[in-house]
Amino acid sequence: MDLSNLTVAQLRVLQEQVKQSLKDREQEEMTKAREQILAIAQTAGISLKDLLSIPARNKNNVTKAKVAVRYRSPSDASLQWTGRGRQPKWVQEWISSGKSLDALHV
């Protein structure tokens, strides 16, 4: 199809037709896919309810293990740090006072 001879108005009409055709085609494909999935489920003897109740594995649902505390303030046990990320202010103050980080190690 040679588009170089079409006016801007004709191109815009064509653009809208393409958008509508894409929507229609996607809807048709979705319907076909649903029918195929249902047919496979029926062949396998799986009900639609059972098929839809299977939880999908998602890497975001993985629980992360807690990291152990590596450093604790000798004056206040509630001040803790795992050694990951930025140093907390209390650790920075400890080090800037000339004391060793190893002295805080649990």
KOLGU-4560 file (N, C-alpha, C; in nm, 3 decimals, padded with zeros to 5 digits):
<recs>
<n_xx: 00.086 n_yy: -00.118 n_zz: 00.000 ca_xx: 00.000 ca_yy: 00.000 ca_zz: 00.000 c_xx: 00.090 c_yy: 00.124 c_zz: 00.000 mol: A seq: 1 type: MET>
<n_xx: 00.071 n_yy: 00.209 n_zz: -00.096 ca_xx: 00.150 ca_yy: 00.331 ca_zz: -00.109 c_xx: 00.080 c_yy: 00.443 c_zz: -00.031 mol: A seq: 2 type: ASP>
<n_xx: 00.144 n_yy: 00.487 n_zz: 00.078 ca_xx: 00.085 ca_yy: 00.590 ca_zz: 00.164 c_xx: 00.127 c_yy: 00.730 c_zz: 00.123 mol: A seq: 3 type: LEU>
<n_xx: 00.221 n_yy: 00.743 n_zz: 00.034 ca_xx: 00.275 ca_yy: 00.873 ca_zz: -00.002 c_xx: 00.172 c_yy: 00.961 c_zz: -00.075 mol: A seq: 4 type: SER>
<n_xx: 00.071 n_yy: 00.904 n_zz: -00.135 ca_xx: -00.029 ca_yy: 00.983 ca_zz: -00.208 c_xx: -00.149 c_yy: 01.022 c_zz: -00.121 mol: A seq: 5 type: ASN>
<n_xx: -00.153 n_yy: 00.977 n_zz: 00.002 ca_xx: -00.267 ca_yy: 01.007 ca_zz: 00.089 c_xx: -00.248 c_yy: 01.142 c_zz: 00.158 mol: A seq: 6 type: LEU>
<n_xx: -00.359 n_yy: 01.210 n_zz: 00.183 ca_xx: -00.355 ca_yy: 01.336 ca_zz: 00.256 c_xx: -00.341 c_yy: 01.306 c_zz: 00.405 mol: A seq: 7 type: THR>
<n_xx: -00.314 n_yy: 01.410 n_zz: 00.482 ca_xx: -00.302 ca_yy: 01.394 ca_zz: 00.627 c_xx: -00.433 c_yy: 01.343 c_zz: 00.685 mol: A seq: 8 type: VAL>
<n_xx: -00.545 n_yy: 01.397 n_zz: 00.638 ca_xx: -00.677 ca_yy: 01.355 ca_zz: 00.686 c_xx: -00.700 c_yy: 01.207 c_zz: 00.655 mol: A seq: 9 type: ALA>
<n_xx: -00.663 n_yy: 01.165 n_zz: 00.536 ca_xx: -00.680 ca_yy: 01.024 ca_zz: 00.497 c_xx: -00.590 c_yy: 00.933 c_zz: 00.582 mol: A seq: 10 type: GLN>
<n_xx: -00.470 n_yy: 00.980 n_zz: 00.611 ca_xx: -00.379 ca_yy: 00.902 ca_zz: 00.695 c_xx: -00.434 c_yy: 00.887 c_zz: 00.837 mol: A seq: 11 type: LEU>
<n_xx: -00.496 n_yy: 00.994 n_zz: 00.889 ca_xx: -00.554 ca_yy: 00.988 ca_zz: 01.023 c_xx: -00.671 c_yy: 00.890 c_zz: 01.026 mol: A seq: 12 type: ARG>
<n_xx: -00.753 n_yy: 00.891 n_zz: 00.922 ca_xx: -00.865 ca_yy: 00.796 ca_zz: 00.914 c_xx: -00.810 c_yy: 00.653 c_zz: 00.910 mol: A seq: 13 type: VAL>
<n_xx: -00.707 n_yy: 00.634 n_zz: 00.831 ca_xx: -00.644 ca_yy: 00.503 ca_zz: 00.820 c_xx: -00.586 c_yy: 00.459 c_zz: 00.956 mol: A seq: 14 type: LEU>
<n_xx: -00.526 n_yy: 00.554 n_zz: 01.026 ca_xx: -00.470 ca_yy: 00.526 ca_zz: 01.157 c_xx: -00.578 c_yy: 00.477 c_zz: 01.254 mol: A seq: 15 type: GLN>
<n_xx: -00.693 n_yy: 00.543 n_zz: 01.254 ca_xx: -00.803 ca_yy: 00.502 ca_zz: 01.341 c_xx: -00.856 c_yy: 00.365 c_zz: 01.301 mol: A seq: 16 type: GLU>
<n_xx: -00.860 n_yy: 00.338 n_zz: 01.172 ca_xx: -00.906 ca_yy: 00.207 ca_zz: 01.125 c_xx: -00.809 c_yy: 00.097 c_zz: 01.171 mol: A seq: 17 type: GLN>
<n_xx: -00.680 n_yy: 00.127 n_zz: 01.167 ca_xx: -00.580 ca_yy: 00.030 ca_zz: 01.210 c_xx: -00.595 c_yy: 00.004 c_zz: 01.360 mol: A seq: 18 type: VAL>
<n_xx: -00.615 n_yy: 00.109 n_zz: 01.439 ca_xx: -00.634 ca_yy: 00.093 ca_zz: 01.582 c_xx: -00.754 c_yy: 00.004 c_zz: 01.612 mol: A seq: 19 type: LYS>
<n_xx: -00.864 n_yy: 00.029 n_zz: 01.543 ca_xx: -00.985 ca_yy: -00.050 ca_zz: 01.566 c_xx: -00.964 c_yy: -00.194 c_zz: 01.521 mol: A seq: 20 type: GLN>
<n_xx: -00.897 n_yy: -00.213 n_zz: 01.410 ca_xx: -00.870 ca_yy: -00.348 ca_zz: 01.362 c_xx: -00.782 c_yy: -00.425 c_zz: 01.461 mol: A seq: 21 type: SER>
<n_xx: -00.684 n_yy: -00.357 n_zz: 01.518 ca_xx: -00.598 ca_yy: -00.420 ca_zz: 01.619 c_xx: -00.679 c_yy: -00.462 c_zz: 01.741 mol: A seq: 22 type: LEU>
<n_xx: -00.767 n_yy: -00.375 n_zz: 01.788 ca_xx: -00.851 ca_yy: -00.409 ca_zz: 01.903 c_xx: -00.937 c_yy: -00.531 c_zz: 01.873 mol: A seq: 23 type: LYS>
<n_xx: -00.999 n_yy: -00.531 n_zz: 01.755 ca_xx: -01.085 ca_yy: -00.642 ca_zz: 01.715 c_xx: -01.006 c_yy: -00.772 c_zz: 01.707 mol: A seq: 24 type: ASP>
<n_xx: -00.889 n_yy: -00.767 n_zz: 01.645 ca_xx: -00.806 ca_yy: -00.886 ca_zz: 01.628 c_xx: -00.760 c_yy: -00.940 c_zz: 01.763 mol: A seq: 25 type: ARG>
<n_xx: -00.718 n_yy: -00.849 n_zz: 01.853 ca_xx: -00.674 ca_yy: -00.891 ca_zz: 01.985 c_xx: -00.787 c_yy: -00.957 c_zz: 02.062 mol: A seq: 26 type: GLU>
<n_xx: -00.908 n_yy: -00.904 n_zz: 02.049 ca_xx: -01.025 ca_yy: -00.963 ca_zz: 02.116 c_xx: -01.053 c_yy: -01.102 c_zz: 02.061 mol: A seq: 27 type: GLN>
<n_xx: -01.044 n_yy: -01.118 n_zz: 01.930 ca_xx: -01.066 ca_yy: -01.249 ca_zz: 01.868 c_xx: -00.963 c_yy: -01.350 c_zz: 01.917 mol: A seq: 28 type: GLU>
<n_xx: -00.837 n_yy: -01.309 n_zz: 01.923 ca_xx: -00.731 ca_yy: -01.399 ca_zz: 01.967 c_xx: -00.748 c_yy: -01.435 c_zz: 02.114 mol: A seq: 29 type: GLU>
<n_xx: -00.792 n_yy: -01.341 n_zz: 02.195 ca_xx: -00.816 ca_yy: -01.368 ca_zz: 02.337 c_xx: -00.927 c_yy: -01.470 c_zz: 02.352 mol: A seq: 30 type: MET>
<n_xx: -01.033 n_yy: -01.455 n_zz: 02.275 ca_xx: -01.145 ca_yy: -01.549 ca_zz: 02.280 c_xx: -01.099 c_yy: -01.688 c_zz: 02.238 mol: A seq: 31 type: THR>
<n_xx: -01.021 n_yy: -01.698 n_zz: 02.131 ca_xx: -00.970 ca_yy: -01.828 ca_zz: 02.085 c_xx: -00.881 c_yy: -01.891 c_zz: 02.191 mol: A seq: 32 type: LYS>
<n_xx: -00.796 n_yy: -01.811 n_zz: 02.254 ca_xx: -00.705 ca_yy: -01.863 ca_zz: 02.357 c_xx: -00.784 c_yy: -01.917 c_zz: 02.475 mol: A seq: 33 type: ALA>
<n_xx: -00.888 n_yy: -01.844 n_zz: 02.517 ca_xx: -00.972 ca_yy: -01.892 ca_zz: 02.628 c_xx: -01.037 c_yy: -02.025 c_zz: 02.594 mol: A seq: 34 type: ARG>
<n_xx: -01.089 n_yy: -02.034 n_zz: 02.472 ca_xx: -01.154 ca_yy: -02.158 ca_zz: 02.429 c_xx: -01.054 c_yy: -02.274 c_zz: 02.429 mol: A seq: 35 type: GLU>
<n_xx: -00.933 n_yy: -02.249 n_zz: 02.383 ca_xx: -00.831 ca_yy: -02.354 ca_zz: 02.381 c_xx: -00.793 c_yy: -02.397 c_zz: 02.522 mol: A seq: 36 type: GLN>
<n_xx: -00.778 n_yy: -02.301 n_zz: 02.610 ca_xx: -00.742 ca_yy: -02.331 ca_zz: 02.749 c_xx: -00.852 c_yy: -02.413 c_zz: 02.815 mol: A seq: 37 type: ILE>
<n_xx: -00.977 n_yy: -02.373 n_zz: 02.795 ca_xx: -01.088 ca_yy: -02.448 ca_zz: 02.853 c_xx: -01.095 c_yy: -02.589 c_zz: 02.797 mol: A seq: 38 type: LEU>
<n_xx: -01.070 n_yy: -02.604 n_zz: 02.668 ca_xx: -01.072 ca_yy: -02.737 ca_zz: 02.606 c_xx: -00.962 c_yy: -02.825 c_zz: 02.665 mol: A seq: 39 type: ALA>
<n_xx: -00.844 n_yy: -02.770 n_zz: 02.684 ca_xx: -00.734 ca_yy: -02.846 ca_zz: 02.744 c_xx: -00.768 c_yy: -02.885 c_zz: 02.887 mol: A seq: 40 type: ILE>
<n_xx: -00.825 n_yy: -02.793 n_zz: 02.963 ca_xx: -00.862 ca_yy: -02.821 ca_zz: 03.101 c_xx: -00.967 c_yy: -02.931 c_zz: 03.107 mol: A seq: 41 type: ALA>
<n_xx: -01.066 n_yy: -02.926 n_zz: 03.019 ca_xx: -01.169 ca_yy: -03.028 ca_zz: 03.017 c_xx: -01.111 c_yy: -03.164 c_zz: 02.981 mol: A seq: 42 type: GLN>
<n_xx: -01.019 n_yy: -03.166 n_zz: 02.885 ca_xx: -00.954 ca_yy: -03.290 ca_zz: 02.845 c_xx: -00.875 c_yy: -03.350 c_zz: 02.961 mol: A seq: 43 type: THR>
<n_xx: -00.814 n_yy: -03.264 n_zz: 03.041 ca_xx: -00.735 ca_yy: -03.309 ca_zz: 03.156 c_xx: -00.822 c_yy: -03.337 c_zz: 03.278 mol: A seq: 44 type: ALA>
<n_xx: -00.951 n_yy: -03.307 n_zz: 03.268 ca_xx: -01.042 ca_yy: -03.332 ca_zz: 03.380 c_xx: -01.030 c_yy: -03.228 c_zz: 03.490 mol: A seq: 45 type: GLY>
<n_xx: -00.988 n_yy: -03.109 n_zz: 03.456 ca_xx: -00.972 ca_yy: -03.002 ca_zz: 03.554 c_xx: -01.088 c_yy: -02.903 c_zz: 03.537 mol: A seq: 46 type: ILE>
<n_xx: -01.153 n_yy: -02.871 n_zz: 03.649 ca_xx: -01.263 ca_yy: -02.776 ca_zz: 03.641 c_xx: -01.207 c_yy: -02.634 c_zz: 03.628 mol: A seq: 47 type: SER>
<n_xx: -01.291 n_yy: -02.546 n_zz: 03.578 ca_xx: -01.250 ca_yy: -02.407 ca_zz: 03.562 c_xx: -01.216 c_yy: -02.346 c_zz: 03.697 mol: A seq: 48 type: LEU>
<n_xx: -01.293 n_yy: -02.382 n_zz: 03.800 ca_xx: -01.269 ca_yy: -02.330 ca_zz: 03.934 c_xx: -01.129 c_yy: -02.374 c_zz: 03.983 mol: A seq: 49 type: LYS>
<n_xx: -01.096 n_yy: -02.501 n_zz: 03.964 ca_xx: -00.965 ca_yy: -02.550 ca_zz: 04.005 c_xx: -00.854 c_yy: -02.485 c_zz: 03.925 mol: A seq: 50 type: ASP>
<n_xx: -00.878 n_yy: -02.467 n_zz: 03.797 ca_xx: -00.778 ca_yy: -02.408 ca_zz: 03.710 c_xx: -00.745 c_yy: -02.265 c_zz: 03.753 mol: A seq: 51 type: LEU>
<n_xx: -00.847 n_yy: -02.190 n_zz: 03.789 ca_xx: -00.826 ca_yy: -02.050 ca_zz: 03.827 c_xx: -00.776 c_yy: -02.033 c_zz: 03.970 mol: A seq: 52 type: LEU>
<n_xx: -00.789 n_yy: -02.137 n_zz: 04.054 ca_xx: -00.748 ca_yy: -02.124 ca_zz: 04.193 c_xx: -00.602 c_yy: -02.158 c_zz: 04.215 mol: A seq: 53 type: SER>
<n_xx: -00.532 n_yy: -02.204 n_zz: 04.113 ca_xx: -00.391 ca_yy: -02.237 ca_zz: 04.127 c_xx: -00.312 c_yy: -02.107 c_zz: 04.135 mol: A seq: 54 type: ILE>
<n_xx: -00.241 n_yy: -02.085 n_zz: 04.247 ca_xx: -00.165 ca_yy: -01.961 ca_zz: 04.259 c_xx: -00.044 c_yy: -01.962 c_zz: 04.166 mol: A seq: 55 type: PRO>
<n_xx: -00.023 n_yy: -01.852 n_zz: 04.099 ca_xx: 00.092 ca_yy: -01.840 ca_zz: 04.010 c_xx: 00.217 c_yy: -01.816 c_zz: 04.093 mol: A seq: 56 type: ALA>
<n_xx: 00.326 n_yy: -01.878 n_zz: 04.053 ca_xx: 00.453 ca_yy: -01.854 ca_zz: 04.121 c_xx: 00.503 c_yy: -01.717 c_zz: 04.079 mol: A seq: 57 type: ARG>
<n_xx: 00.537 n_yy: -01.640 n_zz: 04.176 ca_xx: 00.582 ca_yy: -01.504 ca_zz: 04.150 c_xx: 00.707 c_yy: -01.478 c_zz: 04.232 mol: A seq: 58 type: ASN>
<n_xx: 00.812 n_yy: -01.434 n_zz: 04.167 ca_xx: 00.936 ca_yy: -01.411 ca_zz: 04.241 c_xx: 00.921 c_yy: -01.300 c_zz: 04.345 mol: A seq: 59 type: LYS>
<n_xx: 00.819 n_yy: -01.216 n_zz: 04.331 ca_xx: 00.797 ca_yy: -01.109 ca_zz: 04.429 c_xx: 00.734 c_yy: -01.164 c_zz: 04.557 mol: A seq: 60 type: ASN>
<n_xx: 00.676 n_yy: -01.285 n_zz: 04.551 ca_xx: 00.614 ca_yy: -01.344 ca_zz: 04.669 c_xx: 00.714 c_yy: -01.419 c_zz: 04.755 mol: A seq: 61 type: ASN>
<n_xx: 00.838 n_yy: -01.428 n_zz: 04.712 ca_xx: 00.939 ca_yy: -01.501 ca_zz: 04.786 c_xx: 00.974 c_yy: -01.421 c_zz: 04.911 mol: A seq: 62 type: VAL>
<n_xx: 00.974 n_yy: -01.490 n_zz: 05.025 ca_xx: 01.010 ca_yy: -01.421 ca_zz: 05.148 c_xx: 01.162 c_yy: -01.419 c_zz: 05.160 mol: A seq: 63 type: THR>
<n_xx: 01.213 n_yy: -01.310 n_zz: 05.203 ca_xx: 01.355 ca_yy: -01.294 ca_zz: 05.217 c_xx: 01.395 c_yy: -01.321 c_zz: 05.362 mol: A seq: 64 type: LYS>
<n_xx: 01.506 n_yy: -01.387 n_zz: 05.378 ca_xx: 01.556 ca_yy: -01.416 ca_zz: 05.512 c_xx: 01.610 c_yy: -01.288 c_zz: 05.575 mol: A seq: 65 type: ALA>
<n_xx: 01.589 n_yy: -01.275 n_zz: 05.704 ca_xx: 01.641 ca_yy: -01.158 ca_zz: 05.774 c_xx: 01.791 c_yy: -01.172 c_zz: 05.787 mol: A seq: 66 type: LYS>
<n_xx: 01.858 n_yy: -01.059 n_zz: 05.783 ca_xx: 02.003 ca_yy: -01.056 ca_zz: 05.796 c_xx: 02.037 c_yy: -01.039 c_zz: 05.944 mol: A seq: 67 type: VAL>
<n_xx: 02.131 n_yy: -01.117 n_zz: 05.990 ca_xx: 02.170 ca_yy: -01.112 ca_zz: 06.132 c_xx: 02.238 c_yy: -00.979 c_zz: 06.164 mol: A seq: 68 type: ALA>
<n_xx: 02.218 n_yy: -00.934 n_zz: 06.286 ca_xx: 02.282 ca_yy: -00.813 ca_zz: 06.334 c_xx: 02.430 c_yy: -00.843 c_zz: 06.356 mol: A seq: 69 type: VAL>
<n_xx: 02.516 n_yy: -00.756 n_zz: 06.305 ca_xx: 02.661 ca_yy: -00.776 ca_zz: 06.321 c_xx: 02.722 c_yy: -00.677 c_zz: 06.419 mol: A seq: 70 type: ARG>
<n_xx: 02.656 n_yy: -00.562 n_zz: 06.436 ca_xx: 02.711 ca_yy: -00.459 ca_zz: 06.523 c_xx: 02.603 c_yy: -00.409 c_zz: 06.618 mol: A seq: 71 type: TYR>
<n_xx: 02.642 n_yy: -00.389 n_zz: 06.744 ca_xx: 02.548 ca_yy: -00.341 ca_zz: 06.844 c_xx: 02.619 c_yy: -00.240 c_zz: 06.932 mol: A seq: 72 type: ARG>
<n_xx: 02.547 n_yy: -00.135 n_zz: 06.968 ca_xx: 02.605 ca_yy: -00.032 ca_zz: 07.054 c_xx: 02.621 c_yy: -00.086 c_zz: 07.196 mol: A seq: 73 type: SER>
<n_xx: 02.738 n_yy: -00.066 n_zz: 07.257 ca_xx: 02.757 ca_yy: -00.114 ca_zz: 07.394 c_xx: 02.675 c_yy: -00.036 c_zz: 07.496 mol: A seq: 74 type: PRO>
<n_xx: 02.641 n_yy: 00.089 n_zz: 07.466 ca_xx: 02.565 ca_yy: 00.170 ca_zz: 07.561 c_xx: 02.414 c_yy: 00.154 c_zz: 07.546 mol: A seq: 75 type: SER>
<n_xx: 02.366 n_yy: 00.116 n_zz: 07.426 ca_xx: 02.223 ca_yy: 00.101 ca_zz: 07.402 c_xx: 02.203 c_yy: -00.018 c_zz: 07.310 mol: A seq: 76 type: ASP>
<n_xx: 02.155 n_yy: -00.130 n_zz: 07.363 ca_xx: 02.141 ca_yy: -00.254 ca_zz: 07.287 c_xx: 02.038 c_yy: -00.244 c_zz: 07.175 mol: A seq: 77 type: ALA>
<n_xx: 01.952 n_yy: -00.143 n_zz: 07.181 ca_xx: 01.852 ca_yy: -00.128 ca_zz: 07.075 c_xx: 01.912 c_yy: -00.070 c_zz: 06.947 mol: A seq: 78 type: SER>
<n_xx: 02.032 n_yy: -00.013 n_zz: 06.958 ca_xx: 02.102 ca_yy: 00.041 ca_zz: 06.841 c_xx: 02.180 c_yy: -00.073 c_zz: 06.777 mol: A seq: 79 type: LEU>
<n_xx: 02.128 n_yy: -00.120 n_zz: 06.661 ca_xx: 02.188 ca_yy: -00.234 ca_zz: 06.593 c_xx: 02.208 c_yy: -00.202 c_zz: 06.446 mol: A seq: 80 type: GLN>
<n_xx: 02.303 n_yy: -00.275 n_zz: 06.385 ca_xx: 02.329 ca_yy: -00.258 ca_zz: 06.242 c_xx: 02.375 c_yy: -00.391 c_zz: 06.185 mol: A seq: 81 type: TRP>
<n_xx: 02.326 n_yy: -00.424 n_zz: 06.068 ca_xx: 02.361 ca_yy: -00.551 ca_zz: 06.004 c_xx: 02.494 c_yy: -00.544 c_zz: 05.930 mol: A seq: 82 type: THR>
<n_xx: 02.545 n_yy: -00.425 n_zz: 05.909 ca_xx: 02.668 ca_yy: -00.408 ca_zz: 05.833 c_xx: 02.640 c_yy: -00.384 c_zz: 05.686 mol: A seq: 83 type: GLY>
<n_xx: 02.514 n_yy: -00.382 n_zz: 05.650 ca_xx: 02.474 ca_yy: -00.355 ca_zz: 05.512 c_xx: 02.419 c_yy: -00.214 c_zz: 05.500 mol: A seq: 84 type: ARG>
<n_xx: 02.437 n_yy: -00.156 n_zz: 05.384 ca_xx: 02.385 ca_yy: -00.022 ca_zz: 05.360 c_xx: 02.470 c_yy: 00.084 c_zz: 05.429 mol: A seq: 85 type: GLY>
<n_xx: 02.414 n_yy: 00.202 n_zz: 05.435 ca_xx: 02.487 ca_yy: 00.314 ca_zz: 05.496 c_xx: 02.504 c_yy: 00.290 c_zz: 05.645 mol: A seq: 86 type: ARG>
<n_xx: 02.614 n_yy: 00.339 n_zz: 05.696 ca_xx: 02.637 ca_yy: 00.329 ca_zz: 05.840 c_xx: 02.539 c_yy: 00.421 c_zz: 05.913 mol: A seq: 87 type: GLN>
<n_xx: 02.477 n_yy: 00.370 n_zz: 06.018 ca_xx: 02.389 ca_yy: 00.456 ca_zz: 06.097 c_xx: 02.471 c_yy: 00.567 c_zz: 06.164 mol: A seq: 88 type: PRO>
<n_xx: 02.402 n_yy: 00.670 n_zz: 06.205 ca_xx: 02.469 ca_yy: 00.786 ca_zz: 06.264 c_xx: 02.548 c_yy: 00.746 c_zz: 06.388 mol: A seq: 89 type: LYS>
<n_xx: 02.491 n_yy: 00.657 n_zz: 06.469 ca_xx: 02.561 ca_yy: 00.617 ca_zz: 06.591 c_xx: 02.691 c_yy: 00.544 c_zz: 06.560 mol: A seq: 90 type: TRP>
<n_xx: 02.697 n_yy: 00.470 n_zz: 06.449 ca_xx: 02.821 ca_yy: 00.401 ca_zz: 06.408 c_xx: 02.921 c_yy: 00.505 c_zz: 06.359 mol: A seq: 91 type: VAL>
<n_xx: 02.875 n_yy: 00.601 n_zz: 06.280 ca_xx: 02.964 ca_yy: 00.706 ca_zz: 06.230 c_xx: 03.025 c_yy: 00.785 c_zz: 06.346 mol: A seq: 92 type: GLN>
<n_xx: 02.943 n_yy: 00.816 n_zz: 06.447 ca_xx: 02.992 ca_yy: 00.890 ca_zz: 06.564 c_xx: 03.094 c_yy: 00.807 c_zz: 06.641 mol: A seq: 93 type: GLU>
<n_xx: 03.069 n_yy: 00.677 n_zz: 06.653 ca_xx: 03.160 ca_yy: 00.586 ca_zz: 06.722 c_xx: 03.297 c_yy: 00.586 c_zz: 06.654 mol: A seq: 94 type: TRP>
<n_xx: 03.296 n_yy: 00.572 n_zz: 06.520 ca_xx: 03.420 ca_yy: 00.567 ca_zz: 06.444 c_xx: 03.491 c_yy: 00.702 c_zz: 06.447 mol: A seq: 95 type: ILE>
<n_xx: 03.417 n_yy: 00.812 n_zz: 06.435 ca_xx: 03.478 ca_yy: 00.945 ca_zz: 06.434 c_xx: 03.539 c_yy: 00.981 c_zz: 06.570 mol: A seq: 96 type: SER>
<n_xx: 03.494 n_yy: 00.914 n_zz: 06.676 ca_xx: 03.554 ca_yy: 00.939 ca_zz: 06.809 c_xx: 03.683 c_yy: 00.862 c_zz: 06.827 mol: A seq: 97 type: SER>
<n_xx: 03.726 n_yy: 00.789 n_zz: 06.721 ca_xx: 03.854 ca_yy: 00.719 ca_zz: 06.725 c_xx: 03.843 c_yy: 00.574 c_zz: 06.768 mol: A seq: 98 type: GLY>
<n_xx: 03.722 n_yy: 00.524 n_zz: 06.787 ca_xx: 03.705 ca_yy: 00.386 ca_zz: 06.830 c_xx: 03.692 c_yy: 00.295 c_zz: 06.709 mol: A seq: 99 type: LYS>
<n_xx: 03.724 n_yy: 00.170 n_zz: 06.730 ca_xx: 03.724 ca_yy: 00.072 ca_zz: 06.621 c_xx: 03.585 c_yy: 00.013 c_zz: 06.598 mol: A seq: 100 type: SER>
<n_xx: 03.552 n_yy: -00.012 n_zz: 06.473 ca_xx: 03.426 ca_yy: -00.077 ca_zz: 06.438 c_xx: 03.423 c_yy: -00.219 c_zz: 06.493 mol: A seq: 101 type: LEU>
<n_xx: 03.539 n_yy: -00.282 n_zz: 06.503 ca_xx: 03.546 ca_yy: -00.418 ca_zz: 06.556 c_xx: 03.498 c_yy: -00.425 c_zz: 06.701 mol: A seq: 102 type: ASP>
<n_xx: 03.507 n_yy: -00.316 n_zz: 06.775 ca_xx: 03.462 ca_yy: -00.314 ca_zz: 06.914 c_xx: 03.311 c_yy: -00.327 c_zz: 06.922 mol: A seq: 103 type: ALA>
<n_xx: 03.240 n_yy: -00.297 n_zz: 06.815 ca_xx: 03.093 ca_yy: -00.307 ca_zz: 06.814 c_xx: 03.045 c_yy: -00.443 c_zz: 06.765 mol: A seq: 104 type: LEU>
<n_xx: 03.137 n_yy: -00.522 n_zz: 06.713 ca_xx: 03.100 ca_yy: -00.650 ca_zz: 06.653 c_xx: 03.035 c_yy: -00.742 c_zz: 06.756 mol: A seq: 105 type: HIS>
<n_xx: 02.926 n_yy: -00.804 n_zz: 06.719 ca_xx: 02.852 ca_yy: -00.892 ca_zz: 06.809 c_xx: 02.919 c_yy: -01.027 c_zz: 06.817 mol: A seq: 106 type: VAL>
</recs>
